[in-house]
């Protein structure tokens, strides 16, 4: 993140629950990295666009973990960019992209990885999750992982 001058907000460090999931760590990490790579790309596009108007822009990525519905642990990744410029329902379809030079497989692969892990990817509406306002208009993605067990911290 330092190399890209992105402030990473690790809200997940405040997570108090004790959740157990069963998944491939390697596949999940690959899915998260794909989403972060997309954020890095689009945050830089926004920075360059604003720079043309002599505006400054601090690139930020927010990551949090939620257990707000039975049966799932949610990993939320949001950025303070411009959000999706393709319809969200098309974001996981193969070969759909607005990235110059992209091939449109990244989020499709993330979606397939989540299915294999008994989970799924979600593109929530703004204000659906409690996140800082500066991220409400950016890209927001939730990886929903099936829980094996969950205990609240005392």
PyMOL commands that place a pseudoatom at each C-alpha (Angstrom):
pseudoatom trace, name=CA, resn=UNK, resi=1, chain=A, elem=C, hetatm=0, pos=[0.000, 0.000, 0.000]
pseudoatom trace, name=CA, resn=UNK, resi=2, chain=A, elem=C, hetatm=0, pos=[2.901, 2.329, 0.701]
pseudoatom trace, name=CA, resn=UNK, resi=3, chain=A, elem=C, hetatm=0, pos=[4.211, 1.929, -2.855]
pseudoatom trace, name=CA, resn=UNK, resi=4, chain=A, elem=C, hetatm=0, pos=[0.824, 3.054, -4.213]
pseudoatom trace, name=CA, resn=UNK, resi=5, chain=A, elem=C, hetatm=0, pos=[0.389, 5.761, -1.552]
pseudoatom trace, name=CA, resn=UNK, resi=6, chain=A, elem=C, hetatm=0, pos=[-2.848, 4.187, -0.333]
pseudoatom trace, name=CA, resn=UNK, resi=7, chain=A, elem=C, hetatm=0, pos=[-4.038, 4.522, 3.236]
pseudoatom trace, name=CA, resn=UNK, resi=8, chain=A, elem=C, hetatm=0, pos=[-5.292, 1.123, 4.425]
pseudoatom trace, name=CA, resn=UNK, resi=9, chain=A, elem=C, hetatm=0, pos=[-7.933, 1.330, 7.132]
pseudoatom trace, name=CA, resn=UNK, resi=10, chain=A, elem=C, hetatm=0, pos=[-7.928, -2.002, 8.987]
pseudoatom trace, name=CA, resn=UNK, resi=11, chain=A, elem=C, hetatm=0, pos=[-11.197, -1.798, 10.888]
pseudoatom trace, name=CA, resn=UNK, resi=12, chain=A, elem=C, hetatm=0, pos=[-11.241, -5.609, 11.086]
pseudoatom trace, name=CA, resn=UNK, resi=13, chain=A, elem=C, hetatm=0, pos=[-8.647, -5.353, 13.850]
pseudoatom trace, name=CA, resn=UNK, resi=14, chain=A, elem=C, hetatm=0, pos=[-11.529, -4.226, 16.129]
pseudoatom trace, name=CA, resn=UNK, resi=15, chain=A, elem=C, hetatm=0, pos=[-13.602, -7.350, 15.391]
pseudoatom trace, name=CA, resn=UNK, resi=16, chain=A, elem=C, hetatm=0, pos=[-14.603, -8.932, 18.709]
pseudoatom trace, name=CA, resn=UNK, resi=17, chain=A, elem=C, hetatm=0, pos=[-16.255, -12.156, 17.565]
pseudoatom trace, name=CA, resn=UNK, resi=18, chain=A, elem=C, hetatm=0, pos=[-14.754, -15.623, 17.462]
pseudoatom trace, name=CA, resn=UNK, resi=19, chain=A, elem=C, hetatm=0, pos=[-15.843, -16.968, 14.095]
pseudoatom trace, name=CA, resn=UNK, resi=20, chain=A, elem=C, hetatm=0, pos=[-14.773, -20.231, 12.504]
pseudoatom trace, name=CA, resn=UNK, resi=21, chain=A, elem=C, hetatm=0, pos=[-14.973, -20.745, 8.754]
pseudoatom trace, name=CA, resn=UNK, resi=22, chain=A, elem=C, hetatm=0, pos=[-13.729, -23.564, 6.563]
pseudoatom trace, name=CA, resn=UNK, resi=23, chain=A, elem=C, hetatm=0, pos=[-12.100, -22.412, 3.346]
pseudoatom trace, name=CA, resn=UNK, resi=24, chain=A, elem=C, hetatm=0, pos=[-8.924, -22.553, 1.331]
pseudoatom trace, name=CA, resn=UNK, resi=25, chain=A, elem=C, hetatm=0, pos=[-6.722, -19.822, 2.752]
pseudoatom trace, name=CA, resn=UNK, resi=26, chain=A, elem=C, hetatm=0, pos=[-4.840, -19.577, -0.551]
pseudoatom trace, name=CA, resn=UNK, resi=27, chain=A, elem=C, hetatm=0, pos=[-8.016, -19.175, -2.636]
pseudoatom trace, name=CA, resn=UNK, resi=28, chain=A, elem=C, hetatm=0, pos=[-9.509, -16.648, -0.228]
pseudoatom trace, name=CA, resn=UNK, resi=29, chain=A, elem=C, hetatm=0, pos=[-6.290, -14.634, -0.175]
pseudoatom trace, name=CA, resn=UNK, resi=30, chain=A, elem=C, hetatm=0, pos=[-6.229, -14.659, -3.982]
pseudoatom trace, name=CA, resn=UNK, resi=31, chain=A, elem=C, hetatm=0, pos=[-9.818, -13.379, -4.065]
pseudoatom trace, name=CA, resn=UNK, resi=32, chain=A, elem=C, hetatm=0, pos=[-9.045, -10.569, -1.615]
pseudoatom trace, name=CA, resn=UNK, resi=33, chain=A, elem=C, hetatm=0, pos=[-5.896, -9.616, -3.534]
pseudoatom trace, name=CA, resn=UNK, resi=34, chain=A, elem=C, hetatm=0, pos=[-7.869, -9.447, -6.782]
pseudoatom trace, name=CA, resn=UNK, resi=35, chain=A, elem=C, hetatm=0, pos=[-10.323, -7.002, -5.219]
pseudoatom trace, name=CA, resn=UNK, resi=36, chain=A, elem=C, hetatm=0, pos=[-7.498, -4.908, -3.759]
pseudoatom trace, name=CA, resn=UNK, resi=37, chain=A, elem=C, hetatm=0, pos=[-5.691, -4.898, -7.131]
pseudoatom trace, name=CA, resn=UNK, resi=38, chain=A, elem=C, hetatm=0, pos=[-8.872, -3.556, -8.739]
pseudoatom trace, name=CA, resn=UNK, resi=39, chain=A, elem=C, hetatm=0, pos=[-9.086, -0.841, -6.077]
pseudoatom trace, name=CA, resn=UNK, resi=40, chain=A, elem=C, hetatm=0, pos=[-5.448, 0.136, -6.621]
pseudoatom trace, name=CA, resn=UNK, resi=41, chain=A, elem=C, hetatm=0, pos=[-6.089, 0.518, -10.356]
pseudoatom trace, name=CA, resn=UNK, resi=42, chain=A, elem=C, hetatm=0, pos=[-9.307, 2.536, -10.076]
pseudoatom trace, name=CA, resn=UNK, resi=43, chain=A, elem=C, hetatm=0, pos=[-8.052, 4.735, -7.237]
pseudoatom trace, name=CA, resn=UNK, resi=44, chain=A, elem=C, hetatm=0, pos=[-5.094, 5.734, -9.403]
pseudoatom trace, name=CA, resn=UNK, resi=45, chain=A, elem=C, hetatm=0, pos=[-7.450, 6.508, -12.317]
pseudoatom trace, name=CA, resn=UNK, resi=46, chain=A, elem=C, hetatm=0, pos=[-9.462, 8.796, -10.020]
pseudoatom trace, name=CA, resn=UNK, resi=47, chain=A, elem=C, hetatm=0, pos=[-6.306, 10.454, -8.673]
pseudoatom trace, name=CA, resn=UNK, resi=48, chain=A, elem=C, hetatm=0, pos=[-5.071, 11.248, -12.203]
pseudoatom trace, name=CA, resn=UNK, resi=49, chain=A, elem=C, hetatm=0, pos=[-8.491, 12.577, -13.238]
pseudoatom trace, name=CA, resn=UNK, resi=50, chain=A, elem=C, hetatm=0, pos=[-8.647, 14.890, -10.234]
pseudoatom trace, name=CA, resn=UNK, resi=51, chain=A, elem=C, hetatm=0, pos=[-5.025, 15.951, -10.721]
pseudoatom trace, name=CA, resn=UNK, resi=52, chain=A, elem=C, hetatm=0, pos=[-5.959, 17.387, -14.135]
pseudoatom trace, name=CA, resn=UNK, resi=53, chain=A, elem=C, hetatm=0, pos=[-8.213, 19.819, -12.235]
pseudoatom trace, name=CA, resn=UNK, resi=54, chain=A, elem=C, hetatm=0, pos=[-5.426, 20.446, -9.722]
pseudoatom trace, name=CA, resn=UNK, resi=55, chain=A, elem=C, hetatm=0, pos=[-7.384, 18.622, -7.015]
pseudoatom trace, name=CA, resn=UNK, resi=56, chain=A, elem=C, hetatm=0, pos=[-5.657, 16.447, -4.451]
pseudoatom trace, name=CA, resn=UNK, resi=57, chain=A, elem=C, hetatm=0, pos=[-6.943, 13.021, -3.525]
pseudoatom trace, name=CA, resn=UNK, resi=58, chain=A, elem=C, hetatm=0, pos=[-5.927, 10.656, -0.730]
pseudoatom trace, name=CA, resn=UNK, resi=59, chain=A, elem=C, hetatm=0, pos=[-6.453, 7.077, -1.931]
pseudoatom trace, name=CA, resn=UNK, resi=60, chain=A, elem=C, hetatm=0, pos=[-7.969, 4.845, 0.753]
pseudoatom trace, name=CA, resn=UNK, resi=61, chain=A, elem=C, hetatm=0, pos=[-9.077, 1.236, 1.148]
pseudoatom trace, name=CA, resn=UNK, resi=62, chain=A, elem=C, hetatm=0, pos=[-11.257, 0.148, 4.068]
pseudoatom trace, name=CA, resn=UNK, resi=63, chain=A, elem=C, hetatm=0, pos=[-11.459, -3.478, 5.240]
pseudoatom trace, name=CA, resn=UNK, resi=64, chain=A, elem=C, hetatm=0, pos=[-13.788, -4.783, 7.927]
pseudoatom trace, name=CA, resn=UNK, resi=65, chain=A, elem=C, hetatm=0, pos=[-15.320, -8.046, 9.107]
pseudoatom trace, name=CA, resn=UNK, resi=66, chain=A, elem=C, hetatm=0, pos=[-18.981, -8.334, 10.053]
pseudoatom trace, name=CA, resn=UNK, resi=67, chain=A, elem=C, hetatm=0, pos=[-21.127, -11.039, 11.538]
pseudoatom trace, name=CA, resn=UNK, resi=68, chain=A, elem=C, hetatm=0, pos=[-24.494, -9.380, 11.035]
pseudoatom trace, name=CA, resn=UNK, resi=69, chain=A, elem=C, hetatm=0, pos=[-26.621, -12.242, 9.777]
pseudoatom trace, name=CA, resn=UNK, resi=70, chain=A, elem=C, hetatm=0, pos=[-26.949, -15.878, 10.773]
pseudoatom trace, name=CA, resn=UNK, resi=71, chain=A, elem=C, hetatm=0, pos=[-24.628, -18.328, 9.091]
pseudoatom trace, name=CA, resn=UNK, resi=72, chain=A, elem=C, hetatm=0, pos=[-22.144, -15.981, 7.424]
pseudoatom trace, name=CA, resn=UNK, resi=73, chain=A, elem=C, hetatm=0, pos=[-19.008, -14.036, 8.145]
pseudoatom trace, name=CA, resn=UNK, resi=74, chain=A, elem=C, hetatm=0, pos=[-18.687, -11.004, 5.878]
pseudoatom trace, name=CA, resn=UNK, resi=75, chain=A, elem=C, hetatm=0, pos=[-15.394, -9.539, 4.710]
pseudoatom trace, name=CA, resn=UNK, resi=76, chain=A, elem=C, hetatm=0, pos=[-16.085, -6.031, 3.436]
pseudoatom trace, name=CA, resn=UNK, resi=77, chain=A, elem=C, hetatm=0, pos=[-13.606, -4.236, 1.183]
pseudoatom trace, name=CA, resn=UNK, resi=78, chain=A, elem=C, hetatm=0, pos=[-14.379, -0.684, 0.097]
pseudoatom trace, name=CA, resn=UNK, resi=79, chain=A, elem=C, hetatm=0, pos=[-12.433, 2.124, -1.501]
pseudoatom trace, name=CA, resn=UNK, resi=80, chain=A, elem=C, hetatm=0, pos=[-13.013, 5.850, -1.794]
pseudoatom trace, name=CA, resn=UNK, resi=81, chain=A, elem=C, hetatm=0, pos=[-12.902, 5.796, -5.578]
pseudoatom trace, name=CA, resn=UNK, resi=82, chain=A, elem=C, hetatm=0, pos=[-15.703, 6.414, -8.045]
pseudoatom trace, name=CA, resn=UNK, resi=83, chain=A, elem=C, hetatm=0, pos=[-17.454, 3.064, -7.669]
pseudoatom trace, name=CA, resn=UNK, resi=84, chain=A, elem=C, hetatm=0, pos=[-18.436, 0.681, -10.422]
pseudoatom trace, name=CA, resn=UNK, resi=85, chain=A, elem=C, hetatm=0, pos=[-18.926, 2.022, -13.927]
pseudoatom trace, name=CA, resn=UNK, resi=86, chain=A, elem=C, hetatm=0, pos=[-20.589, -1.161, -15.150]
pseudoatom trace, name=CA, resn=UNK, resi=87, chain=A, elem=C, hetatm=0, pos=[-23.867, -2.508, -13.745]
pseudoatom trace, name=CA, resn=UNK, resi=88, chain=A, elem=C, hetatm=0, pos=[-23.170, -4.520, -10.593]
pseudoatom trace, name=CA, resn=UNK, resi=89, chain=A, elem=C, hetatm=0, pos=[-25.156, -7.489, -11.894]
pseudoatom trace, name=CA, resn=UNK, resi=90, chain=A, elem=C, hetatm=0, pos=[-22.629, -7.787, -14.745]
pseudoatom trace, name=CA, resn=UNK, resi=91, chain=A, elem=C, hetatm=0, pos=[-19.498, -7.381, -12.593]
pseudoatom trace, name=CA, resn=UNK, resi=92, chain=A, elem=C, hetatm=0, pos=[-18.931, -11.133, -12.134]
pseudoatom trace, name=CA, resn=UNK, resi=93, chain=A, elem=C, hetatm=0, pos=[-19.761, -12.162, -15.694]
pseudoatom trace, name=CA, resn=UNK, resi=94, chain=A, elem=C, hetatm=0, pos=[-16.708, -13.286, -17.657]
pseudoatom trace, name=CA, resn=UNK, resi=95, chain=A, elem=C, hetatm=0, pos=[-15.179, -10.881, -20.174]
pseudoatom trace, name=CA, resn=UNK, resi=96, chain=A, elem=C, hetatm=0, pos=[-17.136, -7.854, -18.914]
pseudoatom trace, name=CA, resn=UNK, resi=97, chain=A, elem=C, hetatm=0, pos=[-14.809, -5.000, -18.013]
pseudoatom trace, name=CA, resn=UNK, resi=98, chain=A, elem=C, hetatm=0, pos=[-14.356, -1.257, -18.269]
pseudoatom trace, name=CA, resn=UNK, resi=99, chain=A, elem=C, hetatm=0, pos=[-10.654, -1.482, -17.398]
pseudoatom trace, name=CA, resn=UNK, resi=100, chain=A, elem=C, hetatm=0, pos=[-8.466, -0.383, -20.291]
pseudoatom trace, name=CA, resn=UNK, resi=101, chain=A, elem=C, hetatm=0, pos=[-6.535, -3.498, -21.291]
pseudoatom trace, name=CA, resn=UNK, resi=102, chain=A, elem=C, hetatm=0, pos=[-8.486, -5.694, -18.857]
pseudoatom trace, name=CA, resn=UNK, resi=103, chain=A, elem=C, hetatm=0, pos=[-9.928, -9.054, -19.824]
pseudoatom trace, name=CA, resn=UNK, resi=104, chain=A, elem=C, hetatm=0, pos=[-12.855, -9.146, -17.402]
pseudoatom trace, name=CA, resn=UNK, resi=105, chain=A, elem=C, hetatm=0, pos=[-12.022, -12.299, -15.494]
pseudoatom trace, name=CA, resn=UNK, resi=106, chain=A, elem=C, hetatm=0, pos=[-10.968, -11.012, -12.056]
pseudoatom trace, name=CA, resn=UNK, resi=107, chain=A, elem=C, hetatm=0, pos=[-14.338, -10.678, -10.318]
pseudoatom trace, name=CA, resn=UNK, resi=108, chain=A, elem=C, hetatm=0, pos=[-15.649, -13.685, -12.227]
pseudoatom trace, name=CA, resn=UNK, resi=109, chain=A, elem=C, hetatm=0, pos=[-12.865, -15.782, -10.697]
pseudoatom trace, name=CA, resn=UNK, resi=110, chain=A, elem=C, hetatm=0, pos=[-13.554, -14.256, -7.252]
pseudoatom trace, name=CA, resn=UNK, resi=111, chain=A, elem=C, hetatm=0, pos=[-17.205, -15.255, -7.641]
pseudoatom trace, name=CA, resn=UNK, resi=112, chain=A, elem=C, hetatm=0, pos=[-16.257, -18.820, -8.610]
pseudoatom trace, name=CA, resn=UNK, resi=113, chain=A, elem=C, hetatm=0, pos=[-13.817, -19.073, -5.684]
pseudoatom trace, name=CA, resn=UNK, resi=114, chain=A, elem=C, hetatm=0, pos=[-16.558, -17.964, -3.297]
pseudoatom trace, name=CA, resn=UNK, resi=115, chain=A, elem=C, hetatm=0, pos=[-18.970, -20.584, -4.674]
pseudoatom trace, name=CA, resn=UNK, resi=116, chain=A, elem=C, hetatm=0, pos=[-16.388, -23.334, -4.127]
pseudoatom trace, name=CA, resn=UNK, resi=117, chain=A, elem=C, hetatm=0, pos=[-16.041, -22.103, -0.515]
pseudoatom trace, name=CA, resn=UNK, resi=118, chain=A, elem=C, hetatm=0, pos=[-19.856, -22.300, 0.080]
pseudoatom trace, name=CA, resn=UNK, resi=119, chain=A, elem=C, hetatm=0, pos=[-20.013, -18.511, 0.008]
pseudoatom trace, name=CA, resn=UNK, resi=120, chain=A, elem=C, hetatm=0, pos=[-20.683, -15.750, -2.459]
pseudoatom trace, name=CA, resn=UNK, resi=121, chain=A, elem=C, hetatm=0, pos=[-19.713, -12.236, -3.487]
pseudoatom trace, name=CA, resn=UNK, resi=122, chain=A, elem=C, hetatm=0, pos=[-22.088, -9.352, -2.901]
pseudoatom trace, name=CA, resn=UNK, resi=123, chain=A, elem=C, hetatm=0, pos=[-22.127, -5.774, -4.187]
pseudoatom trace, name=CA, resn=UNK, resi=124, chain=A, elem=C, hetatm=0, pos=[-24.100, -3.952, -1.483]
pseudoatom trace, name=CA, resn=UNK, resi=125, chain=A, elem=C, hetatm=0, pos=[-25.948, -0.705, -1.907]
pseudoatom trace, name=CA, resn=UNK, resi=126, chain=A, elem=C, hetatm=0, pos=[-24.592, 2.389, -0.151]
pseudoatom trace, name=CA, resn=UNK, resi=127, chain=A, elem=C, hetatm=0, pos=[-25.620, 2.477, 3.532]
pseudoatom trace, name=CA, resn=UNK, resi=128, chain=A, elem=C, hetatm=0, pos=[-26.375, -1.259, 3.542]
pseudoatom trace, name=CA, resn=UNK, resi=129, chain=A, elem=C, hetatm=0, pos=[-23.341, -1.736, 5.790]
pseudoatom trace, name=CA, resn=UNK, resi=130, chain=A, elem=C, hetatm=0, pos=[-22.111, 0.680, 8.415]
pseudoatom trace, name=CA, resn=UNK, resi=131, chain=A, elem=C, hetatm=0, pos=[-18.952, 2.129, 6.869]
pseudoatom trace, name=CA, resn=UNK, resi=132, chain=A, elem=C, hetatm=0, pos=[-17.447, 5.632, 6.898]
pseudoatom trace, name=CA, resn=UNK, resi=133, chain=A, elem=C, hetatm=0, pos=[-19.191, 8.071, 4.557]
pseudoatom trace, name=CA, resn=UNK, resi=134, chain=A, elem=C, hetatm=0, pos=[-16.139, 8.652, 2.380]
pseudoatom trace, name=CA, resn=UNK, resi=135, chain=A, elem=C, hetatm=0, pos=[-16.443, 5.038, 1.137]
pseudoatom trace, name=CA, resn=UNK, resi=136, chain=A, elem=C, hetatm=0, pos=[-20.177, 5.105, 0.355]
pseudoatom trace, name=CA, resn=UNK, resi=137, chain=A, elem=C, hetatm=0, pos=[-19.669, 6.227, -3.274]
pseudoatom trace, name=CA, resn=UNK, resi=138, chain=A, elem=C, hetatm=0, pos=[-16.666, 3.988, -3.948]
pseudoatom trace, name=CA, resn=UNK, resi=139, chain=A, elem=C, hetatm=0, pos=[-16.540, 0.317, -4.853]
pseudoatom trace, name=CA, resn=UNK, resi=140, chain=A, elem=C, hetatm=0, pos=[-17.946, -1.819, -2.021]
pseudoatom trace, name=CA, resn=UNK, resi=141, chain=A, elem=C, hetatm=0, pos=[-17.589, -5.593, -2.150]
pseudoatom trace, name=CA, resn=UNK, resi=142, chain=A, elem=C, hetatm=0, pos=[-18.536, -8.162, 0.472]
pseudoatom trace, name=CA, resn=UNK, resi=143, chain=A, elem=C, hetatm=0, pos=[-17.218, -11.706, 0.516]
pseudoatom trace, name=CA, resn=UNK, resi=144, chain=A, elem=C, hetatm=0, pos=[-19.737, -13.844, 2.385]
pseudoatom trace, name=CA, resn=UNK, resi=145, chain=A, elem=C, hetatm=0, pos=[-18.248, -16.979, 3.937]
pseudoatom trace, name=CA, resn=UNK, resi=146, chain=A, elem=C, hetatm=0, pos=[-20.276, -19.741, 5.533]
pseudoatom trace, name=CA, resn=UNK, resi=147, chain=A, elem=C, hetatm=0, pos=[-19.688, -20.017, 9.270]
pseudoatom trace, name=CA, resn=UNK, resi=148, chain=A, elem=C, hetatm=0, pos=[-18.944, -23.255, 11.057]
pseudoatom trace, name=CA, resn=UNK, resi=149, chain=A, elem=C, hetatm=0, pos=[-19.409, -21.614, 14.449]
pseudoatom trace, name=CA, resn=UNK, resi=150, chain=A, elem=C, hetatm=0, pos=[-19.638, -18.182, 16.009]
pseudoatom trace, name=CA, resn=UNK, resi=151, chain=A, elem=C, hetatm=0, pos=[-19.196, -17.028, 19.583]
pseudoatom trace, name=CA, resn=UNK, resi=152, chain=A, elem=C, hetatm=0, pos=[-19.504, -13.443, 20.737]
pseudoatom trace, name=CA, resn=UNK, resi=153, chain=A, elem=C, hetatm=0, pos=[-16.674, -12.083, 22.793]
pseudoatom trace, name=CA, resn=UNK, resi=154, chain=A, elem=C, hetatm=0, pos=[-17.548, -11.438, 26.388]
for i in range(1, 154): cmd.bond("trace and resi %d" % i, "trace and resi %d" % (i + 1))
show_as sticks, trace
zoom trace
